[in-house]
Amino acid sequence: MANPFSLLPAARRSERLSAEEEKDIARAIRKAEDTARQAVLGHADAESILKRRPDRAERTRAGAVDRLESAVETLWKLGKDDPSLRQRARTAKGAWAQAESLRWRLAMSGRRIAHGEARKLAGPFMDEEDLVQEGYIGLLRAAKRFDPDRGIRFSTYARWWVRAQMTRAIDHTGRPVRLPGCAVEQTRNLRKAIKRFEAAGMPFGIAELADEVGIDKERAELLLSQGNTVSLEQPVDDGPRPRPLERFLSDEDAIQPDQDAIQGQELKRMHDAFSAVLSDRQRFVLTRRYGLEDGEFRTLSEVGKEMALSRERVRQIEREALIRLRDQSNIRDAAKRRFADEDLGDDG
């Protein structure tokens, strides 16, 4: 789908609309969608998408709009190969683009709602800018579902969708385990019920909260337990100097990722340098003796058995290699020159 910003003049992207203008735009969206729908009807493949039996989650106006979009795209693709469908495909595509343009205009008329709600809900889990983006998603969902004949303003209708989108995003971001949307909503209702009981000064338990929300007791216990998380930075009372839990759980002997990456790079450079100044036998002895490939150190006798040489001969080869490395103070430069020469030779 084309970028909706390209469909509107810059000055009109954030304009505030009156109640009558909101209704007029919503009715114009419906009219454009009807035009696209009439153009799609009559073609078997595209029409089957419109008449497809929707799932439970799609039995809404938003689901019908999504099916219409899919049918228009199907007709547009078929029209590229079939000249007899091109005019109908152009009509459907043009009407759909007009509906999208108007829908975007309606949604962006409520940008101030997204910014206002973001300022209220910004916190440690999500900052204001991320919440504004979530608010825009809520505005687009509201524009897709808005019915001008219900007697309610779009700004009032959209505020609920914006806040719902933001609170869901916060709940998903602030939890160590992401919960389904229905579970998040039920958890929020449980919290509201707790506040109502506390405000009224009434005693309550899990059973009363479950009855208030309309769920069983076991599910209420499960949902309320999801919020009992422990921060690694939370101080632990252990002696006169409390320490964070992270200090008890951290493994100081474990290799840090950055150190592991640096060590890997250094080993690669060392191998390159060895290839530049050492013979194959010298390189093998040092690699096996000091565990440069597998991290296991070996004795002179063990290396000698692998090479079918005596322990003393292996010691001599090791000494020759170390002396040669000591004399090559510019070992990395030598390695670079060698591989540069090989690259030039390959190009030739």
CORMODA-V915673 format. One record per residue. RES is the residue in one letter. PSI is psi in radians with two decimals (NA if undefined). OMEGA is omega in radians with two decimals (NA if undefined). Layout:
BEGIN
RES;PSI;OMEGA
RES;PSI;OMEGA
END
This chain:
BEGIN
M;2.43;-3.11
A;2.71;3.11
N;2.09;-3.08
P;-0.43;3.13
F;-0.52;-3.11
S;-0.19;-3.09
L;-0.15;-3.05
L;2.52;2.99
P;2.58;-3.07
A;-0.64;-3.06
A;-0.29;-3.03
R;0.07;-3.06
R;-0.48;-3.07
S;0.40;-3.10
E;2.59;3.08
R;2.35;-3.06
L;2.60;3.04
S;3.00;-3.12
A;-0.71;3.14
E;-0.66;3.11
E;-0.66;3.10
E;-0.76;3.13
K;-0.72;-3.14
D;-0.74;3.14
I;-0.74;3.14
A;-0.70;3.11
R;-0.63;3.09
A;-0.61;3.08
I;-0.81;3.12
R;-0.71;-3.12
K;-0.75;3.12
A;-0.68;3.11
E;-0.67;3.10
D;-0.67;3.09
T;-0.77;3.11
A;-0.67;-3.12
R;-0.73;3.12
Q;-0.60;3.12
A;-0.54;-3.13
V;-0.66;-3.13
L;2.40;-3.12
G;-0.31;3.05
H;2.25;-2.96
A;-0.86;-3.05
D;-0.82;-3.12
A;-0.66;-3.12
E;-0.55;3.12
S;-0.51;3.09
I;-0.73;3.13
L;-0.64;-3.06
K;0.08;-3.13
R;2.38;-3.14
R;2.02;-3.05
P;2.73;2.99
D;3.02;-3.10
R;-0.70;-3.10
A;-0.32;-3.09
E;0.06;-3.11
R;0.96;3.13
T;3.00;3.07
R;-0.68;3.13
A;-0.69;3.09
G;-0.69;3.10
A;-0.67;3.12
V;-0.70;3.11
D;-0.70;3.12
R;-0.65;3.09
L;-0.74;3.10
E;-0.75;3.12
S;-0.68;3.12
A;-0.69;3.11
V;-0.76;3.12
E;-0.67;3.11
T;-0.79;3.13
L;-0.64;-3.14
W;-0.72;3.12
K;-0.71;3.12
L;-0.59;-3.13
G;-0.36;3.10
K;-0.53;-3.12
D;-0.31;-3.09
D;1.86;-3.11
P;-0.48;-3.11
S;-0.28;-3.12
L;-0.10;-2.99
R;-0.75;-3.11
Q;-0.73;3.11
R;-0.69;3.13
A;-0.70;3.11
R;-0.73;3.13
T;-0.80;-3.14
A;-0.75;-3.11
K;-0.73;3.13
G;-0.72;3.12
A;-0.68;3.12
W;-0.71;3.10
A;-0.66;3.09
Q;-0.73;3.11
A;-0.72;3.12
E;-0.70;3.13
S;-0.79;3.14
L;-0.66;3.13
R;-0.70;3.10
W;-0.68;3.11
R;-0.74;3.12
L;-0.74;-3.13
A;-0.79;-3.07
M;-0.21;3.03
S;-0.26;3.12
G;0.42;-3.13
R;-0.61;-3.14
R;-0.53;3.10
I;-0.78;-3.14
A;-0.76;-3.13
H;-0.70;-3.14
G;-0.78;3.13
E;-0.59;3.13
A;-0.68;3.11
R;-0.58;-3.13
K;-0.61;-2.98
L;-0.11;-3.12
A;2.41;-3.11
G;-2.78;-3.06
P;-0.44;-3.09
F;-0.58;3.12
M;2.36;3.13
D;3.08;-3.02
E;-0.69;-3.10
E;-0.76;3.12
D;-0.65;3.12
L;-0.60;3.08
V;-0.74;3.10
Q;-0.72;3.07
E;-0.64;3.10
G;-0.66;3.09
Y;-0.67;3.08
I;-0.73;3.09
G;-0.67;3.10
L;-0.74;3.13
L;-0.67;3.08
R;-0.68;3.12
A;-0.73;3.14
A;-0.57;-3.14
K;-0.43;-3.05
R;-0.14;-3.00
F;2.31;3.10
D;1.99;-3.08
P;-0.25;-3.07
D;0.07;-3.14
R;-0.16;3.12
G;0.46;3.13
I;2.52;-3.12
R;2.62;3.13
F;-0.67;-3.13
S;-0.66;3.10
T;-0.74;3.14
Y;-0.71;-3.07
A;-0.51;-3.12
R;-0.66;3.13
W;-0.76;-3.13
W;-0.68;3.13
V;-0.84;-3.12
R;-0.68;3.12
A;-0.74;3.12
Q;-0.72;-3.13
M;-0.78;-3.11
T;-0.62;3.07
R;-0.75;3.13
A;-0.71;3.12
I;-0.76;-3.14
D;-0.71;-3.14
H;-0.64;-3.10
T;-0.62;-3.04
G;0.07;-3.13
R;2.48;3.07
P;-0.47;3.09
V;2.20;-3.11
R;2.33;-3.14
L;2.68;3.05
P;2.79;-3.09
G;-0.69;-3.13
C;-0.63;3.13
A;-0.66;3.09
V;-0.73;-3.14
E;-0.73;3.13
Q;-0.65;3.09
T;-0.72;3.12
R;-0.70;3.12
N;-0.62;3.08
L;-0.73;3.11
R;-0.71;3.10
K;-0.69;3.13
A;-0.68;3.10
I;-0.77;-3.14
K;-0.66;3.14
R;-0.76;3.12
F;-0.73;-3.14
E;-0.69;3.13
A;-0.59;3.14
A;-0.14;-3.13
G;0.46;-3.10
M;2.44;3.05
P;2.54;-3.11
F;2.79;3.07
G;-2.97;-3.13
I;-0.67;-3.12
A;-0.77;-3.14
E;-0.69;3.12
L;-0.72;-3.14
A;-0.73;3.11
D;-0.65;-3.13
E;-0.67;-3.10
V;-0.44;-3.14
G;0.54;3.10
I;2.96;-3.13
D;2.86;-3.03
K;-0.72;-3.11
E;-0.70;-3.14
R;-0.65;3.11
A;-0.72;3.10
E;-0.73;-3.14
L;-0.79;-3.10
L;-0.70;-3.14
L;-0.48;-3.14
S;-0.30;-3.12
Q;-0.36;-3.12
G;-0.10;-3.09
N;1.27;3.12
T;2.72;-3.12
V;2.23;3.12
S;2.47;3.09
L;-0.35;3.14
E;0.00;-3.13
Q;2.25;-3.12
P;2.53;3.11
V;2.23;-3.13
D;1.65;3.14
D;1.50;-3.11
G;-3.00;-3.08
P;-0.35;-3.11
R;1.70;3.14
P;2.41;3.12
R;2.63;3.13
P;2.69;-3.14
L;-0.50;-3.12
E;-0.57;-3.12
R;-0.51;-3.13
F;-0.45;-3.06
L;-0.34;-3.07
S;2.55;3.10
D;1.82;-3.08
E;-0.36;-3.14
D;-0.21;-3.12
A;2.52;3.13
I;2.21;3.11
Q;2.59;-3.11
P;-0.73;-3.12
D;-0.68;3.10
Q;-0.67;3.12
D;-0.71;3.13
A;-0.75;3.13
I;-0.73;3.13
Q;-0.70;3.11
G;-0.71;3.11
Q;-0.72;3.14
E;-0.68;3.10
L;-0.68;3.11
K;-0.74;3.11
R;-0.64;3.13
M;-0.74;3.10
H;-0.73;3.11
D;-0.72;3.13
A;-0.71;3.11
F;-0.71;-3.12
S;-0.45;-3.08
A;-0.56;-2.98
V;-0.19;-3.09
L;2.71;3.02
S;2.94;-3.13
D;-0.71;-3.14
R;-0.76;3.13
Q;-0.73;3.14
R;-0.69;3.13
F;-0.74;-3.12
V;-0.84;-3.12
L;-0.69;-3.12
T;-0.75;-3.12
R;-0.64;-3.10
R;-0.74;-3.02
Y;0.15;3.04
G;0.72;-3.07
L;-0.27;-3.13
E;-0.71;-3.06
D;0.02;3.11
G;0.14;-3.13
E;2.11;3.08
F;2.53;-3.13
R;2.62;3.11
T;2.93;3.10
L;-0.65;-3.14
S;-0.74;-3.14
E;-0.73;3.11
V;-0.67;3.13
G;-0.66;3.10
K;-0.67;3.13
E;-0.59;-3.08
M;-0.03;-3.09
A;0.74;3.11
L;2.86;3.10
S;2.83;3.11
R;-0.71;-3.12
E;-0.68;-3.13
R;-0.67;3.10
V;-0.72;3.11
R;-0.68;3.12
Q;-0.75;3.13
I;-0.72;3.11
E;-0.77;-3.13
R;-0.73;3.11
E;-0.72;-3.12
A;-0.75;-3.12
L;-0.68;3.10
I;-0.70;-3.14
R;-0.69;3.10
L;-0.66;3.12
R;-0.68;-3.13
D;-0.42;-3.14
Q;1.40;-3.14
S;-0.46;3.13
N;0.87;-3.02
I;-0.66;3.14
R;-0.68;3.11
D;-0.66;3.12
A;-0.70;3.11
A;-0.73;3.13
K;-0.72;-3.13
R;-0.66;-3.12
R;-0.84;-3.10
F;-0.48;3.04
A;-0.70;3.11
D;-0.66;3.11
E;-0.68;3.12
D;-0.72;3.13
L;-0.65;3.11
G;-0.65;3.10
D;-0.68;3.12
D;-0.61;-3.14
G;NA;NA
END
